[in-house]
């Protein structure tokens, strides 16, 4: 499944799965690709989402912009965001 060349360097179609029981005091759930998680620390993702005050599109855009800038700065390219 997917790009044969990518398989040769270790890319897998097997997802990383974590189970978490949502609690009444949980404010949001962030589902994102490694393009976000590899470039933005968990605490910063939480800060961005919390500061967006329920504005989903604003939080998504901010996370995209921060990840994109980090990719360009650290890697000189942009990967899957």
NORWO-V602615 format. One record per residue. BURIAL is # if it has 9 or more other C-alpha atoms within 8 Angstrom, else .. Layout:
burial
BURIAL
BURIAL
This chain:
burial
.
.
.
.
.
#
#
.
.
.
.
.
.
.
.
.
.
.
.
.
.
.
.
.
.
.
.
.
.
.
.
.
.
.
#
#
#
.
#
#
.
.
.
.
#
.
.
#
#
.
.
#
.
.
.
.
.
.
#
.
.
#
#
#
.
#
#
#
.
#
#
#
.
.
.
.
.
#
.
.
#
